[in-house]
């Protein structure tokens, strides 16, 4: 690493290898010594982190004290993906590990829950754990210890520089996978998050030198800094900017040899469009007259009439053949529902809501405005956007999502009674069936064995031409209700358009997909369950917005992503190379190069310093800035 002040800049690092280029003596003389070259390759102290690996996992088992910790031989992941929602699942200890002197160390792995579940690893926790627990290699006791640092002065009320606080609001999912410490660190401290890092330490005092070798027993600080010039509220957390700003003043900067400015409009975006996942809509459906009576969606028979005719003429053994697997079992959404118009609501209405909120040019986002939308269904979901009902009266509903559900009406002499039973888990005196959505065909299967248990009033063994059966039909599929969920081709969408009048000649559009952002709707008259008497009960909430029928709405995520993207990609940024006379280390990597100035000229740059080179022979320092591809989606979703 280069550090210090002009005129002396020292390099402190590691020499892991050397090469010798040996030249023979020009004369055959035993007194002549062969000549040659010795080349050593030096790396900064970060190289030591590339050698270190995490061996096993430090765990705090339930009931153990913070001093009583076990190490297992597996590399556990930091946090785990959840099958539902955006938030990852945690596996971090409640408290920090302590040494024998009762001093706090780092958080470790654990499974003891607190209010809200098992704690999740924050990015800062992971960095501290990796630095403290990575193996030191063959020179343990000689290599320095690394600690985490950054601009987080608690006395500074300015949140723009509080990078470590930002790391406390990020919950990544990271697999250790026998990787080195530097590989894990680089997955967190990366340019896509707008972050960089370099090493700092307390040096051995030396005359005329600002920075020398680390003092014996002192720690080396992995100093994390921001590489952006924007500040924004992201999921309730402040995204900091780098407070180190440099203006390249060619008139006053006598040490500046030259500045080469490169103008490139490729990274400037005039329009930013952010999409979420297709809207998930939950509704109930029934066949024919029952659909109109209950004002719910329509499903139709999904088997060929010829197969039904043949099914009646064969015996029970033949009826189990795959050819007849759809007969009395498969039900398709009516053609109108998978067509261009979204008409499952009563009176041919559509939800009074829109998923295209506008963003003003300054990044402020306007609220939703009412409007109609039209869509087609693309596939059924295996889960409904409603949670499982409680099994015990007075108990809270389970947080797990319900699967598709179906109810059949109890018949007396073939006529309906108004009493329904669930297909799955019915009373003991009723046969049980199975409900299976088919996402490929926009259909649902209601499986009874044999098939014609669901064919009362349609399958009669006593009729002429119908083969006898050991089983008599009990239910009528025309008196069946299913509650399903389908993905529509409508997606939540936010768009930002530059209205400053400075946009490029060509329209540059940045499209960002945020698959974690969901919108879930539950239609009116959606059957949720049954009362104690077997009557239908409809879903009544909870709704986020009863008028829009929403039970989940992540469009705030899209607004934050769009606003963050507009702040970074919505302005022109240039690359610059500045050559300075002398060995100068007054601004580190990550410094924002703001502009180039002369008495008659000014040009904005607004890119971070990504590379600093020192020429010890010609006594020059070269700074180079560059564009960084900021992962605005990850900046939002990892903070939830």
C-alpha positions as CSV (number, residue, x, y, z in Angstrom):
1,X,0.0,0.0,0.0
2,X,1.2,3.5,-0.7
3,X,0.7,6.0,2.0
4,X,2.2,9.1,3.5
5,X,2.7,12.7,2.5
6,X,5.0,14.3,-0.1
7,X,7.9,14.0,-0.5
8,X,8.1,10.5,1.1
9,X,5.6,7.8,0.3
10,X,6.5,4.3,1.6
11,X,5.2,1.0,0.4
12,X,4.5,-1.6,3.0
13,X,3.5,-5.0,1.8
14,X,4.5,-8.7,1.3
15,X,7.1,-10.3,-0.9
16,X,5.7,-13.8,-1.6
17,X,8.0,-14.7,-4.5
18,X,11.1,-13.7,-6.4
19,X,12.7,-14.7,-9.7
20,X,16.3,-14.8,-10.6
21,X,17.6,-14.2,-14.2
22,X,21.2,-15.4,-14.1
23,X,23.5,-14.4,-16.9
24,X,26.7,-16.3,-17.6
25,X,30.2,-14.6,-17.3
26,X,31.5,-13.3,-20.7
27,X,34.8,-14.9,-20.0
28,X,35.6,-18.4,-18.9
29,X,37.4,-17.4,-15.8
30,X,36.9,-18.8,-12.4
31,X,37.5,-15.4,-10.9
32,X,34.5,-13.9,-12.8
33,X,31.2,-13.7,-10.9
34,X,28.1,-14.4,-13.1
35,X,25.7,-11.4,-13.4
36,X,21.9,-11.3,-13.6
37,X,18.6,-9.8,-12.4
38,X,16.6,-10.4,-9.3
39,X,12.9,-9.6,-9.5
40,X,10.6,-9.5,-6.5
41,X,6.8,-9.1,-6.8
42,X,5.3,-7.2,-3.9
43,X,1.6,-7.1,-2.8
44,X,0.0,-4.9,-0.3
45,X,-1.1,-6.3,3.1
46,X,-4.5,-7.4,1.7
47,X,-2.6,-10.3,0.2
48,X,-2.5,-11.8,3.6
49,X,-6.3,-12.1,3.6
50,X,-6.1,-14.0,0.3
51,X,-4.1,-16.7,2.1
52,X,-6.4,-17.0,5.0
53,X,-9.3,-19.4,5.0
54,X,-12.1,-20.0,7.4
55,X,-11.8,-23.5,9.0
56,X,-15.1,-24.8,10.4
57,X,-17.7,-22.6,12.0
58,X,-17.9,-21.1,15.5
59,X,-21.2,-21.9,17.1
60,X,-23.0,-20.9,20.3
61,X,-25.4,-23.8,21.1
62,X,-28.5,-23.0,23.1
63,X,-27.8,-23.0,26.8
64,X,-24.0,-22.4,26.4
65,X,-22.5,-19.2,27.8
66,X,-20.7,-16.8,25.4
67,X,-17.4,-18.1,26.7
68,X,-18.4,-21.7,26.1
69,X,-18.4,-22.1,22.3
70,X,-18.0,-25.1,20.0
71,X,-16.4,-25.3,16.6
72,X,-17.9,-27.6,14.0
73,X,-16.0,-28.8,10.9
74,X,-18.6,-27.5,8.4
75,X,-18.7,-24.1,6.7
76,X,-22.2,-22.8,7.5
77,X,-23.7,-20.1,5.3
78,X,-24.2,-16.6,6.6
79,X,-28.1,-16.4,6.6
80,X,-30.3,-18.6,4.4
81,X,-32.7,-18.0,1.6
82,X,-36.4,-18.0,2.5
83,X,-38.9,-19.7,0.2
84,X,-41.4,-17.0,1.0
85,X,-40.8,-13.3,0.8
86,X,-37.6,-11.3,0.5
87,X,-36.2,-11.4,4.0
88,X,-33.5,-14.1,4.5
89,X,-33.6,-16.4,7.5
90,X,-31.0,-15.9,10.2
91,X,-28.5,-18.2,11.9
92,X,-26.5,-15.8,14.0
93,X,-26.0,-15.8,17.8
94,X,-28.0,-13.5,20.0
95,X,-24.9,-12.1,21.7
96,X,-21.2,-11.8,20.9
97,X,-18.7,-14.4,21.9
98,X,-16.6,-13.4,24.9
99,X,-13.0,-14.2,25.7
100,X,-11.8,-15.5,29.1
101,X,-11.6,-11.8,30.3
102,X,-15.3,-11.3,29.5
103,X,-14.5,-9.0,26.6
104,X,-16.7,-8.9,23.6
105,X,-15.4,-10.6,20.4
106,X,-17.6,-11.1,17.4
107,X,-21.1,-12.6,16.7
108,X,-20.9,-16.3,15.8
109,X,-23.4,-18.8,14.5
110,X,-26.4,-19.7,16.7
111,X,-30.0,-20.9,16.6
112,X,-31.5,-19.3,19.7
113,X,-34.5,-17.1,18.7
114,X,-35.3,-13.6,19.9
115,X,-38.5,-11.7,19.2
116,X,-38.9,-11.8,15.5
117,X,-36.9,-15.0,15.0
118,X,-33.3,-16.1,14.9
119,X,-31.1,-13.0,14.4
120,X,-29.8,-12.4,10.9
121,X,-26.2,-11.8,10.0
122,X,-25.6,-8.2,9.0
123,X,-22.8,-7.4,6.5
124,X,-20.8,-5.7,9.3
125,X,-21.1,-8.9,11.5
126,X,-19.9,-11.1,8.7
127,X,-16.8,-8.9,8.0
128,X,-15.9,-8.8,11.7
129,X,-16.4,-12.6,12.0
130,X,-14.2,-13.3,8.9
131,X,-11.4,-11.0,10.0
132,X,-11.3,-12.5,13.5
133,X,-11.7,-16.2,12.6
134,X,-9.8,-16.7,9.4
135,X,-6.7,-18.9,9.8
136,X,-3.4,-17.1,10.0
137,X,-1.4,-19.6,7.9
138,X,2.2,-20.6,8.5
139,X,3.4,-17.4,10.0
140,X,1.0,-17.1,12.9
141,X,2.3,-14.7,15.5
142,X,4.1,-12.7,12.8
143,X,1.2,-11.7,10.5
144,X,-0.9,-8.8,11.8
145,X,-4.4,-9.1,13.0
146,X,-7.1,-7.3,10.8
147,X,-10.0,-5.4,12.3
148,X,-12.9,-3.6,10.6
149,X,-12.9,0.2,10.2
150,X,-14.6,3.0,8.4
151,X,-15.9,6.5,8.7
152,X,-18.4,6.1,11.5
153,X,-17.5,9.0,13.9
154,X,-20.3,8.9,16.5
155,X,-19.7,12.6,17.2
156,X,-20.3,13.5,13.6
157,X,-24.1,14.2,13.1
158,X,-23.6,13.9,9.3
159,X,-25.0,10.4,8.2
160,X,-23.5,10.8,4.8
161,X,-20.2,9.3,5.9
162,X,-21.5,6.5,8.2
163,X,-20.5,3.5,6.0
164,X,-20.4,1.0,8.9
165,X,-24.0,2.0,9.8
166,X,-24.9,1.1,6.2
167,X,-23.2,-2.3,6.6
168,X,-25.4,-2.9,9.7
169,X,-28.5,-2.5,7.5
170,X,-27.5,-5.1,4.8
171,X,-28.4,-8.7,5.3
172,X,-26.6,-10.7,2.5
173,X,-26.8,-14.5,2.0
174,X,-23.2,-15.7,1.6
175,X,-21.9,-19.3,1.3
176,X,-18.5,-19.8,2.9
177,X,-17.7,-22.7,0.7
178,X,-14.0,-23.1,1.8
179,X,-13.3,-19.7,0.3
180,X,-10.5,-17.3,1.4
181,X,-11.2,-14.4,3.7
182,X,-10.6,-11.9,0.9
183,X,-13.1,-13.7,-1.4
184,X,-15.9,-13.4,1.2
185,X,-14.9,-9.8,2.0
186,X,-14.9,-8.9,-1.7
187,X,-18.4,-10.3,-2.1
188,X,-19.6,-7.7,0.5
189,X,-17.3,-4.8,-0.2
190,X,-17.8,-4.5,-3.9
191,X,-18.3,-1.7,-6.4
192,X,-21.8,-2.8,-7.2
193,X,-22.7,-1.7,-3.7
194,X,-20.8,1.5,-4.1
195,X,-18.1,0.4,-1.6
196,X,-14.3,0.1,-1.6
197,X,-11.7,-0.7,1.0
198,X,-8.1,-0.2,1.8
199,X,-5.8,-1.0,4.7
200,X,-4.6,1.5,7.4
201,X,-2.5,1.0,10.5
202,X,-0.5,2.7,13.3
203,X,3.1,2.9,11.9
204,X,6.4,2.7,13.5
205,X,7.6,6.3,13.8
206,X,10.3,7.1,11.3
207,X,11.9,10.5,10.5
208,X,10.4,12.1,7.4
209,X,7.9,9.3,6.9
210,X,4.1,9.4,7.5
211,X,3.6,5.7,7.1
212,X,5.9,2.8,7.9
213,X,5.7,-0.8,9.1
214,X,2.9,-1.5,11.6
215,X,3.8,-1.2,15.2
216,X,4.4,-4.6,16.9
217,X,1.2,-5.9,18.3
218,X,-1.0,-3.3,16.5
219,X,-3.9,-4.2,14.3
220,X,-4.3,-3.5,10.6
221,X,-7.6,-1.8,9.8
222,X,-9.6,-2.8,6.8
223,X,-11.1,0.6,6.1
224,X,-14.3,0.5,4.2
225,X,-15.5,3.6,2.3
226,X,-18.2,4.7,-0.1
227,X,-17.5,5.2,-3.8
228,X,-20.7,7.2,-4.6
229,X,-21.7,10.8,-4.3
230,X,-25.3,10.2,-3.6
231,X,-27.2,10.0,-0.3
232,X,-30.6,8.3,-0.1
233,X,-33.0,6.6,2.2
234,X,-33.1,3.0,1.2
235,X,-35.5,0.7,3.1
236,X,-35.2,3.0,6.1
237,X,-31.4,3.1,6.0
238,X,-29.2,6.0,4.8
239,X,-27.0,5.1,1.8
240,X,-23.8,7.2,2.6
241,X,-21.7,9.1,0.1
242,X,-17.9,9.6,0.2
243,X,-17.1,12.8,2.0
244,X,-13.7,12.9,0.3
245,X,-14.1,15.2,-2.7
246,X,-11.4,16.6,-5.0
247,X,-11.6,19.4,-7.5
248,X,-8.9,19.3,-10.1
249,X,-7.9,23.0,-10.3
250,X,-5.4,23.4,-13.1
251,X,-4.7,27.0,-12.3
252,X,-4.0,26.6,-8.6
253,X,-2.7,23.0,-8.5
254,X,1.0,23.6,-9.3
255,X,1.7,19.9,-8.8
256,X,-0.7,18.8,-11.6
257,X,1.1,17.8,-14.7
258,X,-1.8,17.1,-17.0
259,X,-5.5,16.0,-16.9
260,X,-7.1,13.9,-19.6
261,X,-10.9,14.0,-19.5
262,X,-12.9,11.3,-21.3
263,X,-16.5,12.0,-22.1
264,X,-18.7,9.0,-22.5
265,X,-22.5,9.1,-22.7
266,X,-23.0,5.3,-22.6
267,X,-23.5,5.2,-18.8
268,X,-25.9,8.1,-18.7
269,X,-29.5,7.0,-18.7
270,X,-32.4,9.1,-19.9
271,X,-35.1,6.7,-18.8
272,X,-35.2,4.1,-16.0
273,X,-37.8,1.4,-15.9
274,X,-38.1,-0.9,-12.8
275,X,-40.3,-4.0,-13.0
276,X,-41.4,-6.4,-10.3
277,X,-42.7,-9.9,-10.6
278,X,-46.0,-10.6,-12.4
279,X,-49.0,-9.8,-10.2
280,X,-50.4,-12.8,-8.2
281,X,-54.2,-12.8,-8.1
282,X,-56.3,-15.1,-5.8
283,X,-59.9,-15.8,-6.6
284,X,-62.6,-18.5,-6.4
285,X,-64.1,-20.3,-9.4
286,X,-66.9,-22.8,-10.1
287,X,-68.6,-24.5,-13.0
288,X,-71.5,-23.1,-15.0
289,X,-74.6,-21.9,-13.1
290,X,-72.8,-21.9,-9.7
291,X,-70.2,-19.5,-11.1
292,X,-73.0,-17.0,-11.9
293,X,-74.9,-17.6,-8.7
294,X,-71.9,-16.9,-6.5
295,X,-70.5,-14.2,-8.9
296,X,-67.1,-15.8,-9.1
297,X,-64.9,-17.0,-12.0
298,X,-65.8,-19.8,-14.3
299,X,-64.0,-23.1,-14.8
300,X,-64.8,-25.7,-17.5
301,X,-64.4,-29.4,-18.0
302,X,-60.9,-30.1,-19.1
303,X,-61.4,-33.6,-20.6
304,X,-62.5,-34.6,-24.1
305,X,-66.2,-35.7,-24.3
306,X,-65.1,-38.8,-26.2
307,X,-62.9,-39.9,-23.3
308,X,-65.9,-39.5,-20.9
309,X,-68.1,-41.6,-23.1
310,X,-65.5,-44.4,-23.3
311,X,-64.8,-44.1,-19.5
312,X,-68.5,-45.0,-18.9
313,X,-68.3,-48.2,-21.1
314,X,-65.2,-49.8,-19.5
315,X,-64.8,-51.5,-16.2
316,X,-63.2,-50.1,-13.0
317,X,-59.8,-51.6,-13.9
318,X,-59.7,-49.9,-17.2
319,X,-60.9,-46.7,-15.8
320,X,-57.5,-46.4,-13.9
321,X,-55.6,-46.2,-17.2
322,X,-53.6,-43.0,-17.9
323,X,-55.9,-42.3,-20.9
324,X,-58.7,-41.4,-18.4
325,X,-56.6,-39.5,-15.9
326,X,-58.3,-36.2,-16.8
327,X,-61.9,-37.4,-16.8
328,X,-63.9,-35.8,-14.0
329,X,-60.6,-34.5,-12.6
330,X,-59.2,-31.7,-14.8
331,X,-60.9,-28.3,-14.8
332,X,-59.6,-25.4,-17.0
333,X,-60.0,-21.7,-16.5
334,X,-62.6,-20.4,-18.9
335,X,-61.2,-18.9,-22.1
336,X,-62.2,-15.4,-21.2
337,X,-60.0,-15.5,-18.1
338,X,-56.9,-16.4,-20.0
339,X,-57.7,-13.9,-22.8
340,X,-56.9,-10.2,-23.0
341,X,-59.5,-8.9,-20.5
342,X,-59.2,-9.4,-16.7
343,X,-62.9,-9.9,-15.9
344,X,-63.2,-12.2,-12.9
345,X,-64.6,-9.5,-10.6
346,X,-68.4,-9.0,-10.3
347,X,-70.1,-6.9,-12.9
348,X,-67.2,-7.2,-15.3
349,X,-65.1,-4.8,-13.2
350,X,-61.4,-4.6,-12.6
351,X,-59.5,-3.5,-9.5
352,X,-59.4,0.2,-8.9
353,X,-55.7,0.4,-8.7
354,X,-52.7,0.9,-10.9
355,X,-49.1,-0.3,-10.7
356,X,-47.4,2.5,-12.7
357,X,-46.7,5.3,-10.2
358,X,-44.8,8.3,-11.6
359,X,-41.5,9.6,-10.4
360,X,-40.7,13.3,-10.7
361,X,-37.4,14.3,-12.3
362,X,-35.9,15.2,-8.9
363,X,-36.4,11.6,-7.8
364,X,-39.5,12.2,-5.7
365,X,-42.2,9.6,-6.4
366,X,-45.8,10.4,-6.7
367,X,-48.5,8.2,-5.0
368,X,-50.5,5.7,-7.0
369,X,-53.4,7.0,-9.0
370,X,-56.6,5.0,-9.6
371,X,-57.1,3.4,-13.0
372,X,-58.1,0.2,-14.7
373,X,-55.8,-2.4,-15.9
374,X,-56.2,-5.4,-18.2
375,X,-54.2,-8.6,-18.2
376,X,-54.2,-12.3,-19.0
377,X,-53.2,-15.1,-16.8
378,X,-49.9,-16.8,-17.4
379,X,-50.0,-19.7,-15.0
380,X,-51.4,-21.0,-11.7
381,X,-49.4,-20.8,-8.5
382,X,-48.8,-23.6,-6.1
383,X,-49.5,-21.3,-3.2
384,X,-52.2,-18.8,-2.4
385,X,-51.5,-15.2,-1.2
386,X,-53.3,-16.0,2.0
387,X,-52.0,-17.7,5.1
388,X,-53.2,-21.0,6.6
389,X,-56.1,-20.9,9.0
390,X,-55.7,-21.7,12.6
391,X,-56.6,-25.2,13.7
392,X,-57.7,-24.1,17.2
393,X,-60.3,-21.4,17.9
394,X,-58.7,-18.2,19.1
395,X,-55.3,-19.2,17.8
396,X,-53.5,-16.9,15.3
397,X,-53.3,-17.9,11.7
398,X,-50.2,-19.7,10.6
399,X,-47.7,-17.5,8.6
400,X,-47.3,-20.2,6.0
401,X,-49.2,-19.7,2.7
402,X,-52.2,-21.9,1.9
403,X,-52.2,-24.1,-1.1
404,X,-55.1,-24.2,-3.6
405,X,-58.3,-25.3,-1.8
406,X,-61.5,-26.9,-3.0
407,X,-64.9,-27.5,-1.5
408,X,-67.7,-29.9,-2.7
409,X,-71.4,-29.6,-1.7
410,X,-73.0,-32.5,0.2
411,X,-75.9,-33.9,-1.9
412,X,-79.1,-35.5,-0.9
413,X,-80.8,-37.5,-3.7
414,X,-78.5,-35.6,-6.2
415,X,-79.6,-32.1,-5.0
416,X,-77.5,-29.6,-3.2
417,X,-77.9,-28.9,0.5
418,X,-75.9,-25.8,1.0
419,X,-73.5,-27.7,3.2
420,X,-69.9,-28.0,1.9
421,X,-67.0,-30.2,2.9
422,X,-63.3,-29.7,2.0
423,X,-61.8,-32.0,-0.6
424,X,-58.7,-32.3,1.5
425,X,-59.1,-33.4,5.1
426,X,-62.9,-33.8,5.0
427,X,-65.0,-35.3,7.9
428,X,-64.5,-39.0,8.6
429,X,-67.7,-40.0,6.8
430,X,-66.5,-38.4,3.5
431,X,-63.8,-39.6,1.1
432,X,-60.7,-37.4,0.8
433,X,-59.3,-36.1,-2.4
434,X,-56.3,-34.2,-3.6
435,X,-55.9,-30.7,-5.2
436,X,-53.2,-30.1,-7.7
437,X,-52.7,-26.9,-9.8
438,X,-51.3,-27.4,-13.3
439,X,-49.3,-24.3,-14.2
440,X,-48.7,-25.4,-17.8
441,X,-52.3,-25.6,-18.8
442,X,-54.1,-23.0,-16.5
443,X,-56.0,-25.9,-15.0
444,X,-56.5,-27.6,-11.7
445,X,-56.9,-31.2,-10.9
446,X,-59.3,-32.5,-8.2
447,X,-58.4,-36.1,-7.7
448,X,-60.7,-38.7,-6.2
449,X,-60.3,-42.4,-6.6
450,X,-62.1,-43.5,-8.6
451,X,-62.6,-40.5,-10.8
452,X,-66.3,-40.7,-10.9
453,X,-66.7,-40.0,-7.1
454,X,-67.0,-36.4,-8.3
455,X,-69.5,-37.2,-11.1
456,X,-72.9,-37.4,-9.4
457,X,-75.6,-36.6,-11.9
458,X,-73.1,-37.3,-14.7
459,X,-72.1,-40.9,-14.1
460,X,-74.9,-43.4,-13.4
461,X,-73.9,-47.1,-13.4
462,X,-77.6,-48.0,-13.7
463,X,-77.9,-46.3,-17.1
464,X,-77.9,-48.4,-20.2
465,X,-74.5,-48.5,-21.8
466,X,-72.6,-47.6,-18.6
467,X,-70.5,-50.4,-17.1
468,X,-71.2,-51.2,-13.4
469,X,-68.9,-49.9,-10.8
470,X,-68.1,-50.8,-7.2
471,X,-68.2,-47.1,-6.2
472,X,-71.2,-44.8,-6.4
473,X,-70.6,-41.1,-7.2
474,X,-71.0,-38.9,-4.1
475,X,-70.3,-35.3,-5.3
476,X,-71.1,-33.3,-8.3
477,X,-68.3,-31.3,-9.9
478,X,-70.9,-28.7,-11.0
479,X,-71.4,-28.0,-7.3
480,X,-67.7,-27.6,-6.5
481,X,-65.8,-24.4,-5.6
482,X,-62.0,-24.0,-6.0
483,X,-59.9,-21.2,-4.7
484,X,-56.7,-20.7,-6.8
485,X,-54.1,-18.1,-7.6
486,X,-52.8,-17.2,-11.0
487,X,-49.9,-15.1,-12.3
488,X,-51.0,-12.3,-14.6
489,X,-49.0,-10.6,-17.4
490,X,-49.4,-7.3,-15.5
491,X,-46.3,-6.4,-13.5
492,X,-45.7,-3.6,-10.9
493,X,-43.8,-1.0,-12.8
494,X,-42.1,2.3,-12.0
495,X,-40.6,4.6,-14.6
496,X,-38.3,7.7,-14.3
497,X,-37.8,10.0,-17.3
498,X,-35.3,12.8,-17.4
499,X,-37.2,16.0,-17.9
500,X,-34.2,18.3,-17.4
501,X,-33.7,18.9,-21.2
502,X,-30.1,17.7,-21.0
503,X,-30.7,14.2,-22.1
504,X,-28.6,12.5,-24.8
505,X,-29.5,12.6,-28.5
506,X,-30.2,8.9,-28.3
507,X,-32.7,7.6,-25.7
508,X,-30.7,5.5,-23.3
509,X,-33.1,3.3,-21.2
510,X,-32.0,1.2,-18.2
511,X,-34.4,-1.7,-17.4
512,X,-34.1,-3.2,-13.9
513,X,-35.8,-6.4,-12.9
514,X,-36.7,-6.8,-9.2
515,X,-38.1,-10.3,-8.9
516,X,-38.4,-10.0,-5.1
517,X,-41.0,-7.2,-5.5
518,X,-44.5,-8.7,-5.4
519,X,-48.1,-7.5,-5.6
520,X,-50.7,-9.9,-4.4
521,X,-54.5,-9.4,-4.8
522,X,-57.4,-11.3,-3.3
523,X,-60.6,-10.8,-5.3
524,X,-64.0,-10.1,-3.7
525,X,-66.0,-13.2,-2.9
526,X,-63.0,-15.4,-2.6
527,X,-64.0,-18.5,-0.5
528,X,-61.6,-18.8,2.4
529,X,-63.0,-21.7,4.3
530,X,-66.2,-23.2,5.9
531,X,-68.2,-22.3,9.0
532,X,-68.9,-24.9,11.7
533,X,-72.2,-25.7,9.8
534,X,-70.5,-26.2,6.4
535,X,-71.5,-22.8,5.0
536,X,-69.1,-20.9,2.7
537,X,-66.9,-18.2,4.4
538,X,-65.3,-15.5,2.3
539,X,-62.0,-13.8,2.7
540,X,-62.4,-10.5,4.5
541,X,-58.9,-9.5,5.2
542,X,-56.5,-8.4,6.3
543,X,-56.0,-6.1,3.3
544,X,-53.3,-3.5,2.8
545,X,-55.8,-1.6,0.7
546,X,-59.4,-2.9,0.7
547,X,-60.4,-0.8,-2.3
548,X,-57.5,-2.3,-4.3
549,X,-57.9,-5.8,-2.8
550,X,-54.1,-5.9,-2.1
551,X,-52.7,-8.1,0.6
552,X,-49.1,-7.5,-0.3
553,X,-47.6,-4.5,-2.2
554,X,-43.8,-4.2,-2.6
555,X,-44.0,-1.2,-5.0
556,X,-42.1,0.9,-2.4
557,X,-39.1,-1.3,-3.3
558,X,-39.5,-0.3,-7.0
559,X,-39.8,3.3,-6.0
560,X,-36.6,3.2,-4.0
561,X,-34.7,1.3,-6.7
562,X,-35.9,3.8,-9.3
563,X,-35.0,6.8,-7.2
564,X,-31.5,5.4,-6.4
565,X,-30.9,4.5,-10.0
566,X,-32.0,8.0,-11.2
567,X,-29.6,9.6,-8.7
568,X,-26.6,7.6,-10.0
569,X,-27.3,6.8,-13.6
570,X,-29.5,9.9,-14.3
571,X,-26.5,12.3,-14.6
572,X,-23.6,12.4,-16.9
573,X,-20.3,11.1,-15.4
574,X,-16.9,11.3,-17.0
575,X,-13.6,9.5,-16.5
576,X,-10.4,11.4,-15.9
577,X,-6.7,10.7,-15.6
578,X,-4.7,13.2,-13.5
579,X,-0.9,13.1,-13.4
580,X,0.6,14.9,-10.4
581,X,4.2,15.8,-9.8
582,X,5.5,14.1,-6.7
583,X,4.5,11.1,-4.7
584,X,1.3,12.2,-3.1
585,X,-1.2,10.2,-1.0
586,X,-3.6,12.8,0.3
587,X,-6.8,11.3,-1.3
588,X,-7.4,7.5,-1.2
589,X,-9.3,5.2,-3.5
590,X,-13.0,6.1,-3.5
591,X,-12.4,9.9,-3.5
592,X,-15.0,11.6,-5.7
593,X,-13.4,13.6,-8.5
594,X,-15.9,16.4,-8.7
595,X,-14.8,18.7,-11.5
596,X,-11.9,20.1,-13.6
597,X,-11.4,23.8,-13.2
598,X,-9.4,26.6,-15.0
599,X,-10.0,30.3,-15.1
600,X,-12.1,30.0,-18.2
601,X,-13.3,26.4,-18.1
602,X,-15.2,24.0,-15.8
603,X,-16.4,20.5,-16.5
604,X,-18.1,18.1,-14.1
605,X,-16.6,14.6,-13.6
606,X,-18.4,13.0,-10.6
607,X,-16.7,9.6,-10.8
608,X,-14.7,7.9,-8.0
609,X,-10.9,7.3,-8.0
610,X,-10.5,3.7,-8.8
611,X,-6.7,3.4,-9.3
612,X,-3.7,5.3,-7.9
613,X,-0.2,4.5,-9.4
614,X,3.1,5.7,-8.0
615,X,6.2,6.1,-10.3
616,X,9.2,6.1,-7.9
617,X,11.6,6.6,-10.8
618,X,10.0,9.7,-12.4
619,X,8.6,10.9,-9.1
620,X,4.9,11.1,-10.3
621,X,1.5,10.1,-9.0
622,X,-1.3,9.1,-11.4
623,X,-5.0,9.1,-10.4
624,X,-7.6,7.4,-12.5
625,X,-11.3,7.5,-12.1
626,X,-13.9,5.1,-13.6
627,X,-17.6,4.3,-13.8
628,X,-18.9,1.8,-11.4
629,X,-22.0,-0.3,-12.1
630,X,-24.0,0.3,-9.0
631,X,-26.3,-2.6,-8.1
632,X,-29.3,-0.4,-7.1
633,X,-31.6,-3.5,-6.8
634,X,-29.3,-5.2,-4.4
635,X,-28.8,-2.0,-2.5
636,X,-32.5,-2.1,-1.7
637,X,-33.5,-5.7,-1.4
638,X,-30.5,-6.6,0.9
639,X,-31.7,-4.1,3.5
640,X,-35.1,-5.8,4.1
